[in-house]
Amino acid sequence: MNYIRQVNAFYDWLLVNSMPSSSIALWHALMCLANKSGWAPEFNAATSALGVMSGLERRQVERSRNMLKQAGLIDWKSRKGNQAASYKVIALYDKKRVMEDAQAVDLCVTEDAQTVAQKSSKEDLCVTEDAQTVAQHVAQHVAQHVAQHVAQIESLPIRANTLSTCSKQNETKQNIRTARAGGDLETLTAHYLQKTNASGNPSAAQKLLAGLLEKYEADEIREKIDVIASRTNIRVPSAALKTALKEDWSPTEPQESPALQAHRQKYAAFYEGFPSAFAPK
């Protein structure tokens, strides 16, 4: 039974038939129990329970159920002993018409779903075919270009004497670079020893400067040495300058490096009486 259709049909019936409020309340109570029973053809209900649900007394429940039965809205039967009476709610709407409407709705939904599925399948097929076509064109285009480049490379006249000439040129450049680096190393070593108190240990200076020449130009290293050494008015200990060269590679930085600050703290007693020696320039 359809609850909404049954209630609407009941109120349509009330428009042309009179019924006291007590009977209307009892009918709604019976509809609730029928729904809870899963719309069983018949269900049992105690008079006390109907009274609680409808707000009626026992005599009112008995009188109202008889009126509903006489009106053709329900049917009820008493049972032996203290057993609860059996009730049946009579449908007030055309069940056959409802079933036909439901079947029509299901049919429309099914047809729409099939139409959508067919359309989606056609679209997917078109997309798949387009993707395959594009992939084939791209693969052919790439293969043609690769083949052309390979053919051009294979057609180049690569000769042994050409490779030998290139090798000799590279070797000559390397020799020139090495000779230039050696000259720069000697010059920078002399400059470094002049700015520090490490005149007695030139090998350590050359090792430090050789590593720097691999990364920086000689002019940059010379400028760095001058900047760090110029931060004090006396010759800088070689340990401080060495640390500064490694850790504070910023020739244009106006502030002192952490290495020079550490040196200042370590040799504070040595520089006592020379305030300007710690002022950065």
C-alpha positions in Angstrom: 0.0 0.0 0.0 1.1 3.5 -0.8 0.9 5.6 2.4 0.7 9.0 0.7 -1.9 7.9 -1.8 -4.0 6.3 0.9 -4.0 9.4 3.1 -4.8 11.6 0.1 -7.7 9.3 -0.9 -9.0 9.3 2.7 -9.2 13.1 2.8 -10.8 13.1 -0.6 -13.4 10.7 0.9 -13.9 13.0 3.8 -14.9 15.9 1.5 -18.1 14.0 0.6 -18.6 11.9 3.7 -19.0 13.0 7.4 -16.9 11.3 10.1 -16.3 12.4 13.7 -12.8 13.4 14.8 -12.5 10.4 17.1 -12.9 8.0 14.1 -10.4 10.0 12.1 -7.9 9.8 14.9 -8.4 6.0 15.1 -8.0 5.6 11.4 -4.7 7.3 11.5 -3.6 5.1 14.4 -4.5 2.0 12.4 -2.7 3.3 9.3 0.5 3.7 11.4 0.3 0.2 12.7 -0.4 -1.2 9.2 2.7 0.6 8.0 4.8 -0.8 10.9 3.6 -4.3 10.0 4.9 -3.9 6.5 1.4 -3.6 5.0 0.4 -7.0 6.1 -3.1 -8.0 4.9 -4.2 -8.3 8.6 -2.5 -7.2 11.9 -3.4 -7.5 15.5 -3.7 -4.4 17.7 -4.7 -4.1 21.4 -7.5 -1.7 22.3 -5.3 -0.1 24.9 -2.5 0.6 22.3 -5.1 2.2 19.9 -6.3 4.3 22.8 -2.8 5.6 23.5 -2.1 6.4 19.8 -5.4 8.1 19.1 -6.0 9.7 22.5 -9.4 7.9 22.9 -10.9 6.0 25.8 -11.8 2.3 25.5 -15.4 2.9 24.7 -14.5 5.6 22.1 -12.2 3.2 20.4 -14.8 0.5 20.2 -17.5 2.9 18.9 -15.1 4.5 16.4 -13.9 1.2 14.9 -17.5 0.1 14.3 -18.2 3.4 12.5 -15.0 2.9 10.3 -16.1 -0.6 9.5 -19.6 0.5 8.5 -18.1 3.2 6.3 -16.0 0.6 4.5 -12.7 2.1 5.6 -11.5 -0.9 7.7 -12.5 -4.4 8.7 -11.9 -5.9 12.1 -12.6 -9.2 13.9 -12.5 -10.1 17.6 -10.6 -13.1 18.8 -11.2 -15.6 21.6 -10.2 -14.8 25.2 -8.1 -11.8 25.9 -6.4 -11.8 22.5 -6.2 -8.5 20.7 -8.6 -7.9 17.8 -7.5 -8.3 14.2 -7.6 -5.3 11.8 -7.4 -4.7 8.1 -7.1 -1.3 6.4 -9.0 -1.1 3.1 -7.2 0.6 0.3 -9.1 3.7 -0.9 -7.3 4.3 -4.2 -7.0 2.3 -7.4 -4.1 -0.1 -6.9 -4.2 -1.2 -10.5 -3.7 2.4 -11.7 -0.9 2.9 -9.3 0.9 -0.2 -10.5 0.5 0.9 -14.1 1.9 4.4 -13.3 4.8 2.8 -11.5 5.5 0.5 -14.5 5.3 3.4 -16.9 7.8 5.4 -14.8 10.2 2.4 -14.6 9.9 2.0 -18.4 10.7 5.6 -19.0 13.7 5.5 -16.7 15.0 2.3 -18.3 14.7 3.8 -21.8 16.5 7.0 -20.7 19.3 5.0 -19.2 19.7 2.9 -22.3 19.7 6.0 -24.5 22.4 7.6 -22.3 24.5 4.5 -22.3 24.3 4.2 -26.1 25.2 7.8 -26.5 28.1 7.5 -24.1 29.4 4.4 -25.9 29.4 6.2 -29.2 31.2 9.2 -27.8 33.8 6.9 -26.1 34.3 5.1 -29.4 34.9 8.4 -31.3 37.3 9.6 -28.7 39.3 6.3 -28.8 39.5 6.4 -32.6 40.6 10.0 -32.6 43.3 9.3 -30.0 44.6 6.3 -32.0 44.7 8.4 -35.2 46.7 11.2 -33.4 49.1 8.7 -31.8 49.8 7.1 -35.2 50.5 10.5 -36.9 52.8 11.6 -34.1 54.7 8.3 -34.2 55.2 8.6 -37.9 56.3 12.2 -37.7 58.8 11.5 -35.0 60.2 8.5 -36.8 60.7 10.4 -40.0 62.6 13.2 -38.3 64.8 10.8 -36.3 65.6 8.9 -39.5 66.6 12.1 -41.3 68.9 13.3 -38.5 70.6 9.9 -38.3 71.1 9.9 -42.0 72.7 13.4 -41.8 75.0 12.4 -39.0 76.1 9.2 -40.8 76.8 11.3 -44.0 79.3 13.6 -42.2 83.0 13.0 -43.2 84.6 12.3 -39.9 88.3 11.7 -40.3 91.1 10.5 -38.0 93.3 13.5 -38.7 90.5 15.9 -37.8 90.1 14.2 -34.4 93.9 14.2 -34.0 94.0 18.0 -34.7 91.2 18.6 -32.1 93.1 16.6 -29.6 96.3 18.5 -30.2 94.5 21.8 -29.9 92.9 20.8 -26.6 96.3 19.6 -25.3 97.9 22.9 -26.3 95.2 24.9 -24.5 95.6 22.8 -21.5 99.4 23.4 -21.5 98.9 27.1 -21.8 96.3 27.1 -19.0 98.7 25.1 -16.8 101.6 27.4 -17.5 99.4 30.5 -16.8 98.2 28.9 -13.5 101.7 28.2 -12.5 102.7 31.8 -13.0 99.7 33.0 -11.2 100.4 30.7 -8.3 103.9 32.1 -7.8 102.7 35.6 -8.0 99.8 35.0 -5.6 102.1 33.1 -3.2 104.4 36.1 -3.0 101.5 38.5 -2.5 100.0 36.2 0.2 103.3 35.9 2.1 103.7 39.7 2.0 100.3 40.2 3.6 100.7 37.6 6.3 103.3 36.5 8.8 103.6 33.1 7.1 106.9 33.9 5.3 108.5 30.8 6.7 105.9 28.4 5.3 105.4 29.0 1.5 104.3 25.4 0.8 101.1 25.8 2.9 100.4 29.0 1.1 100.9 27.4 -2.3 98.6 24.5 -1.4 95.8 26.9 -0.3 96.1 29.2 -3.3 96.4 26.3 -5.8 93.0 25.0 -4.6 91.5 28.5 -5.0 92.9 28.9 -8.5 90.8 25.9 -9.6 87.6 27.8 -8.8 88.5 31.5 -9.1 90.6 33.8 -11.3 93.9 35.1 -10.0 92.7 38.7 -9.9 89.7 37.7 -7.8 92.0 35.9 -5.3 94.4 38.9 -5.1 91.5 41.2 -4.5 90.2 38.9 -1.8 93.6 38.8 0.0 93.8 42.6 -0.1 90.3 43.1 1.3 90.8 40.7 4.2 94.3 42.0 5.0 93.1 45.6 4.8 90.6 45.1 7.7 93.5 45.4 10.1 96.4 48.0 10.2 99.0 45.3 10.8 99.9 42.1 9.1 97.3 39.4 9.5 98.3 36.0 10.9 98.3 33.4 8.1 95.8 31.2 10.0 93.1 33.9 10.0 93.6 34.8 6.4 93.6 31.2 5.3 90.3 30.6 7.2 88.8 33.8 5.7 89.7 32.8 2.2 88.0 29.5 2.5 84.9 30.5 4.4 84.2 34.1 3.5 84.5 34.4 -0.2 82.9 37.8 -0.6 85.5 40.5 -1.7 82.9 43.3 -1.7 81.3 42.4 1.7 81.9 45.3 4.1 81.4 43.4 7.3 83.9 41.1 9.0 83.7 37.4 8.4 83.1 34.9 11.2 86.7 33.7 10.8 88.1 37.2 11.3 85.8 37.7 14.3 87.1 34.5 15.9 90.7 35.7 15.2 89.9 39.0 16.9 88.7 37.3 20.0 91.6 34.9 20.1 94.3 37.6 19.7 92.5 40.3 21.7 95.4 40.6 24.2 97.9 40.9 21.3 96.0 43.7 19.7 95.4 45.6 22.9 96.3 49.2 22.5 95.5 49.2 18.8 91.7 50.0 18.5 91.8 50.8 14.8 93.2 47.4 14.1 89.8 45.8 14.5 87.8 48.4 12.5 86.7 47.1 9.1 87.5 49.3 6.1 
